[in-house]
């Protein structure tokens, strides 16, 4: 290939060539969707670390997941949450609810971030 004579033929590998070949158009994801996925992954990591650190927390996580599927969740101190169907399986909310029940196990800076976004912060977390 390297020593072949020059040619005017070019291989098409770009977007327009792919569309001409029949590839479907997939719109790029929004920044909001990518940010939400990053939050979900971070919350999953916090929950995994929490269960590894405290194996007894596995029961609390499982119970919270079961109650979240109903659409309503009662937290300590009278906090009642209505969970929309599209967020019933959100790791971000699950992490928040579990750590709300056990605020001392939250990673450093977690409650400051939650307060910044308008979430309720448990009084014993300060």
N, CA, C and O atoms as CSV, one atom per row, in Angstrom:
chain,resi,resn,atom,element,x,y,z
A,1,UNK,N,N,0.820,-1.195,0.000
A,1,UNK,CA,C,0.000,0.000,0.000
A,1,UNK,C,C,0.860,1.253,0.000
A,1,UNK,O,O,0.561,2.239,-0.673
A,2,UNK,N,N,1.917,1.186,0.761
A,2,UNK,CA,C,2.722,2.386,0.908
A,2,UNK,C,C,3.441,2.748,-0.389
A,2,UNK,O,O,3.612,3.927,-0.701
A,3,UNK,N,N,3.850,1.760,-1.123
A,3,UNK,CA,C,4.614,2.024,-2.340
A,3,UNK,C,C,3.748,1.997,-3.598
A,3,UNK,O,O,4.267,2.085,-4.711
A,4,UNK,N,N,2.421,1.875,-3.424
A,4,UNK,CA,C,1.539,1.889,-4.589
A,4,UNK,C,C,1.501,3.277,-5.199
A,4,UNK,O,O,1.851,4.282,-4.580
A,5,UNK,N,N,1.047,3.276,-6.472
A,5,UNK,CA,C,0.920,4.551,-7.149
A,5,UNK,C,C,-0.234,5.352,-6.550
A,5,UNK,O,O,-1.202,4.759,-6.074
A,6,UNK,N,N,-0.155,6.669,-6.562
A,6,UNK,CA,C,-1.237,7.497,-6.025
A,6,UNK,C,C,-2.531,7.260,-6.809
A,6,UNK,O,O,-2.503,6.964,-8.003
A,7,UNK,N,N,-3.641,7.392,-6.129
A,7,UNK,CA,C,-4.931,7.173,-6.758
A,7,UNK,C,C,-5.894,8.304,-6.353
A,7,UNK,O,O,-5.686,8.998,-5.358
A,8,UNK,N,N,-6.916,8.456,-7.133
A,8,UNK,CA,C,-7.903,9.482,-6.801
A,8,UNK,C,C,-9.081,8.882,-6.024
A,8,UNK,O,O,-10.003,9.603,-5.643
A,9,UNK,N,N,-9.050,7.578,-5.791
A,9,UNK,CA,C,-10.136,6.942,-5.043
A,9,UNK,C,C,-9.940,7.191,-3.546
A,9,UNK,O,O,-8.843,7.048,-3.007
A,10,UNK,N,N,-10.992,7.551,-2.925
A,10,UNK,CA,C,-10.948,7.798,-1.489
A,10,UNK,C,C,-11.993,6.927,-0.805
A,10,UNK,O,O,-13.098,6.749,-1.318
A,11,UNK,N,N,-11.643,6.396,0.333
A,11,UNK,CA,C,-12.614,5.626,1.105
A,11,UNK,C,C,-13.430,6.590,1.955
A,11,UNK,O,O,-12.883,7.485,2.599
A,12,UNK,N,N,-14.731,6.398,1.951
A,12,UNK,CA,C,-15.581,7.263,2.757
A,12,UNK,C,C,-15.876,6.635,4.106
A,12,UNK,O,O,-16.408,5.527,4.177
A,13,UNK,N,N,-15.536,7.332,5.166
A,13,UNK,CA,C,-15.790,6.830,6.511
A,13,UNK,C,C,-16.563,7.842,7.341
A,13,UNK,O,O,-16.734,7.626,8.541
A,14,UNK,N,N,-17.027,8.910,6.772
A,14,UNK,CA,C,-17.655,9.961,7.555
A,14,UNK,C,C,-19.153,9.778,7.714
A,14,UNK,O,O,-19.729,8.774,7.296
A,15,UNK,N,N,-19.769,10.784,8.334
A,15,UNK,CA,C,-21.201,10.759,8.627
A,15,UNK,C,C,-22.031,10.669,7.348
A,15,UNK,O,O,-22.965,9.871,7.271
A,16,UNK,N,N,-21.699,11.472,6.358
A,16,UNK,CA,C,-22.490,11.507,5.129
A,16,UNK,C,C,-22.403,10.190,4.362
A,16,UNK,O,O,-23.391,9.748,3.776
A,17,UNK,N,N,-21.245,9.571,4.364
A,17,UNK,CA,C,-21.106,8.286,3.689
A,17,UNK,C,C,-21.902,7.201,4.415
A,17,UNK,O,O,-22.507,6.333,3.786
A,18,UNK,N,N,-21.893,7.264,5.742
A,18,UNK,CA,C,-22.654,6.288,6.515
A,18,UNK,C,C,-24.156,6.470,6.275
A,18,UNK,O,O,-24.881,5.484,6.144
A,19,UNK,N,N,-24.628,7.716,6.216
A,19,UNK,CA,C,-26.046,7.978,5.950
A,19,UNK,C,C,-26.415,7.502,4.548
A,19,UNK,O,O,-27.498,6.954,4.344
A,20,UNK,N,N,-25.530,7.705,3.589
A,20,UNK,CA,C,-25.793,7.260,2.229
A,20,UNK,C,C,-25.851,5.735,2.157
A,20,UNK,O,O,-26.554,5.177,1.315
A,21,UNK,N,N,-25.112,5.064,3.038
A,21,UNK,CA,C,-25.114,3.606,3.064
A,21,UNK,C,C,-26.315,3.051,3.817
A,21,UNK,O,O,-26.529,1.839,3.833
A,22,UNK,N,N,-27.103,3.925,4.443
A,22,UNK,CA,C,-28.320,3.479,5.106
A,22,UNK,C,C,-28.251,3.420,6.614
A,22,UNK,O,O,-29.151,2.864,7.242
A,23,UNK,N,N,-27.205,3.979,7.224
A,23,UNK,CA,C,-27.107,3.968,8.687
A,23,UNK,C,C,-28.163,4.907,9.277
A,23,UNK,O,O,-28.373,6.002,8.756
A,24,UNK,N,N,-28.820,4.495,10.343
A,24,UNK,CA,C,-29.845,5.368,10.938
A,24,UNK,C,C,-29.206,6.540,11.664
A,24,UNK,O,O,-28.083,6.447,12.160
A,25,UNK,N,N,-29.939,7.637,11.717
A,25,UNK,CA,C,-29.450,8.816,12.437
A,25,UNK,C,C,-29.804,8.673,13.900
A,25,UNK,O,O,-30.966,8.457,14.243
A,26,UNK,N,N,-28.823,8.789,14.753
A,26,UNK,CA,C,-29.038,8.772,16.195
A,26,UNK,C,C,-28.589,10.130,16.711
A,26,UNK,O,O,-27.423,10.502,16.574
A,27,UNK,N,N,-29.515,10.862,17.301
A,27,UNK,CA,C,-29.167,12.199,17.768
A,27,UNK,C,C,-28.237,12.097,18.978
A,27,UNK,O,O,-28.354,11.167,19.777
A,28,UNK,N,N,-27.327,13.039,19.110
A,28,UNK,CA,C,-26.412,13.008,20.251
A,28,UNK,C,C,-27.165,13.272,21.554
A,28,UNK,O,O,-28.172,13.981,21.568
A,29,UNK,N,N,-26.668,12.697,22.638
A,29,UNK,CA,C,-27.325,12.860,23.931
A,29,UNK,C,C,-27.090,14.256,24.468
A,29,UNK,O,O,-26.058,14.876,24.209
A,30,UNK,N,N,-28.063,14.739,25.220
A,30,UNK,CA,C,-27.941,16.084,25.782
A,30,UNK,C,C,-26.983,16.069,26.966
A,30,UNK,O,O,-26.696,15.021,27.544
A,31,UNK,N,N,-26.503,17.242,27.309
A,31,UNK,CA,C,-25.618,17.358,28.465
A,31,UNK,C,C,-26.333,16.985,29.746
A,31,UNK,O,O,-25.726,16.426,30.660
A,32,UNK,N,N,-27.628,17.292,29.820
A,32,UNK,CA,C,-28.413,16.951,31.001
A,32,UNK,C,C,-28.470,15.432,31.196
A,32,UNK,O,O,-28.337,14.946,32.319
A,33,UNK,N,N,-28.666,14.691,30.115
A,33,UNK,CA,C,-28.735,13.230,30.210
A,33,UNK,C,C,-27.389,12.646,30.618
A,33,UNK,O,O,-27.333,11.703,31.407
A,34,UNK,N,N,-26.310,13.197,30.087
A,34,UNK,CA,C,-24.992,12.691,30.464
A,34,UNK,C,C,-24.677,13.003,31.925
A,34,UNK,O,O,-24.086,12.181,32.626
A,35,UNK,N,N,-25.074,14.191,32.383
A,35,UNK,CA,C,-24.851,14.567,33.783
A,35,UNK,C,C,-25.658,13.664,34.716
A,35,UNK,O,O,-25.175,13.266,35.776
A,36,UNK,N,N,-26.887,13.345,34.317
A,36,UNK,CA,C,-27.726,12.452,35.120
A,36,UNK,C,C,-27.092,11.064,35.230
A,36,UNK,O,O,-27.114,10.454,36.299
A,37,UNK,N,N,-26.532,10.568,34.134
A,37,UNK,CA,C,-25.871,9.265,34.165
A,37,UNK,C,C,-24.635,9.276,35.061
A,37,UNK,O,O,-24.352,8.288,35.738
A,38,UNK,N,N,-23.899,10.384,35.069
A,38,UNK,CA,C,-22.748,10.491,35.954
A,38,UNK,C,C,-23.176,10.473,37.419
A,38,UNK,O,O,-22.532,9.837,38.253
A,39,UNK,N,N,-24.272,11.177,37.727
A,39,UNK,CA,C,-24.794,11.174,39.097
A,39,UNK,C,C,-25.245,9.781,39.511
A,39,UNK,O,O,-24.992,9.348,40.635
A,40,UNK,N,N,-25.911,9.081,38.601
A,40,UNK,CA,C,-26.376,7.723,38.884
A,40,UNK,C,C,-25.191,6.801,39.173
A,40,UNK,O,O,-25.221,6.030,40.132
A,41,UNK,N,N,-24.164,6.881,38.356
A,41,UNK,CA,C,-22.998,6.015,38.547
A,41,UNK,C,C,-22.295,6.333,39.860
A,41,UNK,O,O,-21.858,5.424,40.566
A,42,UNK,N,N,-22.183,7.611,40.192
A,42,UNK,CA,C,-21.548,8.004,41.451
A,42,UNK,C,C,-22.354,7.481,42.645
A,42,UNK,O,O,-21.778,7.020,43.631
A,43,UNK,N,N,-23.672,7.552,42.557
A,43,UNK,CA,C,-24.527,7.051,43.640
A,43,UNK,C,C,-24.426,5.541,43.767
A,43,UNK,O,O,-24.425,5.018,44.882
A,44,UNK,N,N,-24.340,4.830,42.654
A,44,UNK,CA,C,-24.159,3.383,42.708
A,44,UNK,C,C,-22.853,3.025,43.411
A,44,UNK,O,O,-22.792,2.072,44.188
A,45,UNK,N,N,-21.817,3.798,43.127
A,45,UNK,CA,C,-20.526,3.544,43.758
A,45,UNK,C,C,-20.602,3.796,45.266
A,45,UNK,O,O,-20.046,3.023,46.047
A,46,UNK,N,N,-21.279,4.860,45.681
A,46,UNK,CA,C,-21.443,5.145,47.109
A,46,UNK,C,C,-22.192,4.007,47.792
A,46,UNK,O,O,-21.799,3.566,48.872
A,47,UNK,N,N,-23.269,3.530,47.171
A,47,UNK,CA,C,-24.039,2.439,47.759
A,47,UNK,C,C,-23.225,1.154,47.852
A,47,UNK,O,O,-23.287,0.456,48.863
A,48,UNK,N,N,-22.464,0.836,46.813
A,48,UNK,CA,C,-21.621,-0.360,46.847
A,48,UNK,C,C,-20.579,-0.272,47.960
A,48,UNK,O,O,-20.353,-1.243,48.681
A,49,UNK,N,N,-19.949,0.891,48.098
A,49,UNK,CA,C,-18.961,1.074,49.159
A,49,UNK,C,C,-19.614,0.991,50.534
A,49,UNK,O,O,-19.029,0.449,51.471
A,50,UNK,N,N,-20.822,1.527,50.654
A,50,UNK,CA,C,-21.533,1.503,51.929
A,50,UNK,C,C,-21.886,0.073,52.347
A,50,UNK,O,O,-21.741,-0.293,53.513
A,51,UNK,N,N,-22.346,-0.727,51.393
A,51,UNK,CA,C,-22.707,-2.108,51.705
A,51,UNK,C,C,-21.461,-2.938,52.020
A,51,UNK,O,O,-21.518,-3.834,52.863
A,52,UNK,N,N,-20.334,-2.652,51.354
A,52,UNK,CA,C,-19.091,-3.358,51.671
A,52,UNK,C,C,-18.580,-2.982,53.053
A,52,UNK,O,O,-18.061,-3.825,53.784
A,53,UNK,N,N,-18.730,-1.704,53.405
A,53,UNK,CA,C,-18.268,-1.217,54.701
A,53,UNK,C,C,-19.150,-1.723,55.837
A,53,UNK,O,O,-18.644,-2.161,56.871
A,54,UNK,N,N,-20.458,-1.664,55.650
A,54,UNK,CA,C,-21.443,-2.079,56.660
A,54,UNK,C,C,-22.368,-3.123,56.032
A,54,UNK,O,O,-23.363,-2.739,55.416
A,55,UNK,N,N,-22.093,-4.401,56.156
A,55,UNK,CA,C,-22.948,-5.426,55.544
A,55,UNK,C,C,-24.393,-5.392,56.042
A,55,UNK,O,O,-25.291,-5.857,55.340
A,56,UNK,N,N,-24.636,-4.854,57.233
A,56,UNK,CA,C,-26.000,-4.762,57.763
A,56,UNK,C,C,-26.845,-3.756,56.977
A,56,UNK,O,O,-28.073,-3.789,57.061
A,57,UNK,N,N,-26.215,-2.876,56.227
A,57,UNK,CA,C,-26.938,-1.874,55.442
A,57,UNK,C,C,-27.632,-2.496,54.232
A,57,UNK,O,O,-28.507,-1.870,53.634
A,58,UNK,N,N,-27.257,-3.709,53.871
A,58,UNK,CA,C,-27.854,-4.360,52.706
A,58,UNK,C,C,-29.355,-4.521,52.893
A,58,UNK,O,O,-30.116,-4.366,51.938
A,59,UNK,N,N,-29.794,-4.832,54.119
A,59,UNK,CA,C,-31.230,-4.978,54.394
A,59,UNK,C,C,-31.951,-3.644,54.254
A,59,UNK,O,O,-33.062,-3.595,53.728
A,60,UNK,N,N,-31.326,-2.554,54.723
A,60,UNK,CA,C,-31.942,-1.231,54.600
A,60,UNK,C,C,-32.054,-0.820,53.134
A,60,UNK,O,O,-33.066,-0.249,52.726
A,61,UNK,N,N,-31.035,-1.101,52.352
A,61,UNK,CA,C,-31.056,-0.772,50.924
A,61,UNK,C,C,-32.160,-1.561,50.218
A,61,UNK,O,O,-32.904,-1.002,49.413
A,62,UNK,N,N,-32.265,-2.843,50.514
A,62,UNK,CA,C,-33.291,-3.683,49.879
A,62,UNK,C,C,-34.698,-3.224,50.266
A,62,UNK,O,O,-35.589,-3.172,49.418
A,63,UNK,N,N,-34.897,-2.896,51.524
A,63,UNK,CA,C,-36.216,-2.428,51.974
A,63,UNK,C,C,-36.568,-1.083,51.338
A,63,UNK,O,O,-37.709,-0.868,50.930
A,64,UNK,N,N,-35.601,-0.190,51.255
A,64,UNK,CA,C,-35.845,1.112,50.624
A,64,UNK,C,C,-36.187,0.941,49.147
A,64,UNK,O,O,-37.062,1.636,48.630
A,65,UNK,N,N,-35.505,0.023,48.466
A,65,UNK,CA,C,-35.816,-0.242,47.057
A,65,UNK,C,C,-37.240,-0.767,46.912
A,65,UNK,O,O,-37.962,-0.367,45.998
A,66,UNK,N,N,-37.645,-1.657,47.807
A,66,UNK,CA,C,-38.992,-2.223,47.744
A,66,UNK,C,C,-40.046,-1.135,47.955
A,66,UNK,O,O,-41.057,-1.100,47.253
A,67,UNK,N,N,-39.808,-0.251,48.920
A,67,UNK,CA,C,-40.782,0.809,49.208
A,67,UNK,C,C,-40.797,1.854,48.098
A,67,UNK,O,O,-41.851,2.416,47.804
A,68,UNK,N,N,-39.655,2.126,47.478
A,68,UNK,CA,C,-39.607,3.110,46.393
A,68,UNK,C,C,-40.480,2.683,45.215
A,68,UNK,O,O,-41.029,3.536,44.517
A,69,UNK,N,N,-40.615,1.386,44.985
A,69,UNK,CA,C,-41.421,0.891,43.863
A,69,UNK,C,C,-42.904,1.199,44.050
A,69,UNK,O,O,-43.655,1.224,43.075
A,70,UNK,N,N,-43.334,1.435,45.289
A,70,UNK,CA,C,-44.743,1.760,45.534
A,70,UNK,C,C,-45.078,3.183,45.110
A,70,UNK,O,O,-46.240,3.490,44.843
A,71,UNK,N,N,-44.074,4.057,45.045
A,71,UNK,CA,C,-44.311,5.438,44.633
A,71,UNK,C,C,-44.328,6.428,45.786
A,71,UNK,O,O,-44.283,7.635,45.548
A,72,UNK,N,N,-44.392,5.958,47.027
A,72,UNK,CA,C,-44.382,6.835,48.193
A,72,UNK,C,C,-43.338,6.324,49.162
A,72,UNK,O,O,-43.177,5.115,49.330
A,73,UNK,N,N,-42.626,7.244,49.805
A,73,UNK,CA,C,-41.610,6.847,50.776
A,73,UNK,C,C,-41.677,7.793,51.966
A,73,UNK,O,O,-41.610,9.012,51.808
A,74,UNK,N,N,-41.811,7.224,53.147
A,74,UNK,CA,C,-41.856,7.987,54.398
A,74,UNK,C,C,-40.477,7.916,55.041
A,74,UNK,O,O,-40.009,6.833,55.394
A,75,UNK,N,N,-39.834,9.055,55.191
A,75,UNK,CA,C,-38.533,9.119,55.842
A,75,UNK,C,C,-38.710,9.535,57.300
A,75,UNK,O,O,-39.775,10.027,57.674
A,76,UNK,N,N,-37.694,9.347,58.119
A,76,UNK,CA,C,-37.795,9.818,59.500
A,76,UNK,C,C,-38.057,11.318,59.568
A,76,UNK,O,O,-37.788,12.050,58.615
A,77,UNK,N,N,-38.575,11.757,60.686
A,77,UNK,CA,C,-38.884,13.171,60.947
A,77,UNK,C,C,-39.999,13.703,60.060
A,77,UNK,O,O,-40.057,14.905,59.801
A,78,UNK,N,N,-40.899,12.818,59.582
A,78,UNK,CA,C,-42.087,13.262,58.862
A,78,UNK,C,C,-41.885,13.664,57.423
A,78,UNK,O,O,-42.767,14.306,56.853
A,79,UNK,N,N,-40.782,13.324,56.810
A,79,UNK,CA,C,-40.559,13.650,55.405
A,79,UNK,C,C,-41.269,12.600,54.545
A,79,UNK,O,O,-40.961,11.411,54.632
A,80,UNK,N,N,-42.211,13.039,53.725
A,80,UNK,CA,C,-42.948,12.138,52.833
A,80,UNK,C,C,-42.613,12.508,51.391
A,80,UNK,O,O,-42.753,13.665,50.994
A,81,UNK,N,N,-42.177,11.539,50.622
A,81,UNK,CA,C,-41.788,11.757,49.235
A,81,UNK,C,C,-42.733,11.001,48.315
A,81,UNK,O,O,-43.045,9.833,48.551
A,82,UNK,N,N,-43.180,11.671,47.274
A,82,UNK,CA,C,-43.888,10.990,46.193
A,82,UNK,C,C,-42.888,10.816,45.061
A,82,UNK,O,O,-42.317,11.787,44.566
A,83,UNK,N,N,-42.687,9.582,44.663
A,83,UNK,CA,C,-41.671,9.270,43.664
A,83,UNK,C,C,-42.361,9.001,42.334
A,83,UNK,O,O,-43.166,8.075,42.235
A,84,UNK,N,N,-42.056,9.798,41.306
A,84,UNK,CA,C,-42.652,9.543,39.993
A,84,UNK,C,C,-42.202,8.193,39.440
A,84,UNK,O,O,-41.118,7.720,39.778
A,85,UNK,N,N,-43.022,7.570,38.594
A,85,UNK,CA,C,-42.679,6.234,38.069
A,85,UNK,C,C,-41.335,6.187,37.343
A,85,UNK,O,O,-40.650,5.165,37.389
A,86,UNK,N,N,-40.948,7.270,36.678
A,86,UNK,CA,C,-39.681,7.233,35.944
A,86,UNK,C,C,-38.466,7.302,36.869
A,86,UNK,O,O,-37.345,7.041,36.431
A,87,UNK,N,N,-38.673,7.653,38.155
A,87,UNK,CA,C,-37.562,7.724,39.104
A,87,UNK,C,C,-37.604,6.626,40.163
A,87,UNK,O,O,-36.836,6.669,41.125
A,88,UNK,N,N,-38.480,5.654,40.001
A,88,UNK,CA,C,-38.598,4.586,41.003
A,88,UNK,C,C,-37.340,3.731,41.091
A,88,UNK,O,O,-37.099,3.104,42.122
A,89,UNK,N,N,-36.545,3.693,40.048
A,89,UNK,CA,C,-35.343,2.867,40.045
A,89,UNK,C,C,-34.081,3.726,40.005
A,89,UNK,O,O,-33.034,3.272,39.543
A,90,UNK,N,N,-34.177,4.951,40.481
A,90,UNK,CA,C,-33.049,5.873,40.462
A,90,UNK,C,C,-32.075,5.564,41.593
A,90,UNK,O,O,-32.455,5.557,42.764
A,91,UNK,N,N,-30.822,5.309,41.240
A,91,UNK,CA,C,-29.798,5.053,42.254
A,91,UNK,C,C,-29.489,6.321,43.032
A,91,UNK,O,O,-29.104,6.259,44.199
A,92,UNK,N,N,-29.655,7.469,42.392
A,92,UNK,CA,C,-29.395,8.746,43.059
A,92,UNK,C,C,-30.374,8.951,44.213
A,92,UNK,O,O,-29.965,9.321,45.314
A,93,UNK,N,N,-31.653,8.714,43.970
A,93,UNK,CA,C,-32.643,8.851,45.041
A,93,UNK,C,C,-32.485,7.761,46.095
A,93,UNK,O,O,-32.642,8.026,47.287
A,94,UNK,N,N,-32.180,6.557,45.674
A,94,UNK,CA,C,-31.986,5.461,46.621
A,94,UNK,C,C,-30.839,5.778,47.575
A,94,UNK,O,O,-30.952,5.566,48.783
A,95,UNK,N,N,-29.752,6.278,47.038
A,95,UNK,CA,C,-28.604,6.647,47.861
A,95,UNK,C,C,-28.995,7.749,48.841
A,95,UNK,O,O,-28.622,7.698,50.012
A,96,UNK,N,N,-29.740,8.738,48.372
A,96,UNK,CA,C,-30.168,9.831,49.243
A,96,UNK,C,C,-31.046,9.312,50.375
A,96,UNK,O,O,-30.854,9.690,51.531
A,97,UNK,N,N,-32.006,8.451,50.054
A,97,UNK,CA,C,-32.926,7.944,51.077
A,97,UNK,C,C,-32.202,7.077,52.105
A,97,UNK,O,O,-32.472,7.181,53.302
A,98,UNK,N,N,-31.291,6.229,51.651
A,98,UNK,CA,C,-30.551,5.361,52.575
A,98,UNK,C,C,-29.664,6.205,53.484
A,98,UNK,O,O,-29.614,5.979,54.693
A,99,UNK,N,N,-28.967,7.173,52.903
A,99,UNK,CA,C,-28.084,7.999,53.719
A,99,UNK,C,C,-28.860,8.969,54.603
A,99,UNK,O,O,-28.336,9.425,55.620
A,100,UNK,N,N,-30.101,9.293,54.236
A,100,UNK,CA,C,-30.927,10.131,55.096
A,100,UNK,C,C,-31.238,9.391,56.395
A,100,UNK,O,O,-31.324,9.999,57.462
A,101,UNK,N,N,-31.406,8.073,56.295
A,101,UNK,CA,C,-31.676,7.261,57.491
A,101,UNK,C,C,-30.408,7.049,58.314
A,101,UNK,O,O,-30.493,6.884,59.531
A,102,UNK,N,N,-29.259,7.050,57.695
A,102,UNK,CA,C,-27.967,6.864,58.366
A,102,UNK,C,C,-27.007,7.980,57.942
A,102,UNK,O,O,-26.060,7.714,57.203
A,103,UNK,N,N,-27.225,9.215,58.389
A,103,UNK,CA,C,-26.436,10.347,57.861
A,103,UNK,C,C,-24.956,10.324,58.223
A,103,UNK,O,O,-24.145,10.937,57.529
A,104,UNK,N,N,-24.595,9.635,59.282
A,104,UNK,CA,C,-23.176,9.602,59.674
A,104,UNK,C,C,-22.328,8.773,58.705
A,104,UNK,O,O,-21.105,8.905,58.688
A,105,UNK,N,N,-22.963,7.926,57.906
A,105,UNK,CA,C,-22.229,7.086,56.955
A,105,UNK,C,C,-22.006,7.769,55.603
A,105,UNK,O,O,-21.360,7.207,54.718
A,106,UNK,N,N,-22.534,8.965,55.450
A,106,UNK,CA,C,-22.391,9.678,54.174
A,106,UNK,C,C,-20.933,10.087,53.963
A,106,UNK,O,O,-20.236,10.412,54.924
A,107,UNK,N,N,-20.470,10.072,52.714
A,107,UNK,CA,C,-19.101,10.512,52.447
A,107,UNK,C,C,-18.943,12.007,52.741
A,107,UNK,O,O,-19.929,12.744,52.767
A,108,UNK,N,N,-17.722,12.444,52.959
A,108,UNK,CA,C,-17.503,13.866,53.267
A,108,UNK,C,C,-18.007,14.758,52.132
A,108,UNK,O,O,-17.743,14.494,50.959
A,109,UNK,N,N,-18.727,15.806,52.492
A,109,UNK,CA,C,-19.238,16.772,51.521
A,109,UNK,C,C,-20.546,16.384,50.866
A,109,UNK,O,O,-21.083,17.155,50.070
A,110,UNK,N,N,-21.078,15.205,51.178
A,110,UNK,CA,C,-22.306,14.736,50.530
A,110,UNK,C,C,-23.484,15.635,50.889
A,110,UNK,O,O,-24.247,16.033,50.009
A,111,UNK,N,N,-23.640,15.962,52.178
A,111,UNK,CA,C,-24.809,16.744,52.599
A,111,UNK,C,C,-24.712,18.198,52.147
A,111,UNK,O,O,-25.739,18.844,51.936
A,112,UNK,N,N,-23.511,18.718,51.998
A,112,UNK,CA,C,-23.371,20.077,51.468
A,112,UNK,C,C,-23.838,20.129,50.009
A,112,UNK,O,O,-24.493,21.084,49.591
A,113,UNK,N,N,-23.489,19.086,49.242
A,113,UNK,CA,C,-23.936,19.031,47.844
A,113,UNK,C,C,-25.455,18.892,47.758
A,113,UNK,O,O,-26.090,19.531,46.919
A,114,UNK,N,N,-26.032,18.066,48.615
A,114,UNK,CA,C,-27.484,17.868,48.586
A,114,UNK,C,C,-28.216,19.155,48.971
A,114,UNK,O,O,-29.249,19.479,48.386
A,115,UNK,N,N,-27.686,19.884,49.949
A,115,UNK,CA,C,-28.308,21.155,50.340
A,115,UNK,C,C,-28.200,22.179,49.209
A,115,UNK,O,O,-29.105,22.989,49.009
A,116,UNK,N,N,-27.090,22.137,48.474
A,116,UNK,CA,C,-26.897,23.063,47.355
A,116,UNK,C,C,-27.958,22.855,46.276
A,116,UNK,O,O,-28.384,23.815,45.634
A,117,UNK,N,N,-28.395,21.590,46.070
A,117,UNK,CA,C,-29.395,21.280,45.055
A,117,UNK,C,C,-30.820,21.318,45.591
A,117,UNK,O,O,-31.757,20.992,44.862
A,118,UNK,N,N,-31.003,21.711,46.853
A,118,UNK,CA,C,-32.344,21.893,47.393
A,118,UNK,C,C,-32.944,20.684,48.083
A,118,UNK,O,O,-34.133,20.694,48.400
A,119,UNK,N,N,-32.163,19.643,48.324
A,119,UNK,CA,C,-32.665,18.479,49.040
A,119,UNK,C,C,-32.710,18.775,50.542
A,119,UNK,O,O,-31.939,19.593,51.043
A,120,UNK,N,N,-33.615,18.103,51.250
A,120,UNK,CA,C,-33.651,18.206,52.703
A,120,UNK,C,C,-32.420,17.517,53.282
A,120,UNK,O,O,-31.981,16.475,52.796
A,121,UNK,N,N,-31.878,18.123,54.326
A,121,UNK,CA,C,-30.697,17.570,54.980
A,121,UNK,C,C,-31.109,17.151,56.382
A,121,UNK,O,O,-31.760,17.927,57.081
A,122,UNK,N,N,-30.746,15.938,56.817
A,122,UNK,CA,C,-31.114,15.537,58.165
A,122,UNK,C,C,-30.410,16.387,59.210
A,122,UNK,O,O,-29.249,16.750,59.020
A,123,UNK,N,N,-31.081,16.714,60.307
A,123,UNK,CA,C,-30.465,17.620,61.293
A,123,UNK,C,C,-29.227,17.026,61.960
A,123,UNK,O,O,-28.324,17.778,62.326
A,124,UNK,N,N,-29.151,15.721,62.128
A,124,UNK,CA,C,-28.009,15.122,62.802
A,124,UNK,C,C,-26.787,15.005,61.909
A,124,UNK,O,O,-25.759,14.503,62.363
A,125,UNK,N,N,-26.854,15.446,60.658
A,125,UNK,CA,C,-25.700,15.339,59.757
A,125,UNK,C,C,-24.703,16.462,59.981
A,125,UNK,O,O,-23.558,16.353,59.542
A,126,UNK,N,N,-25.094,17.524,60.639
A,126,UNK,CA,C,-24.206,18.682,60.833
A,126,UNK,C,C,-23.177,18.446,61.900
A,126,UNK,O,O,-22.360,19.325,62.177
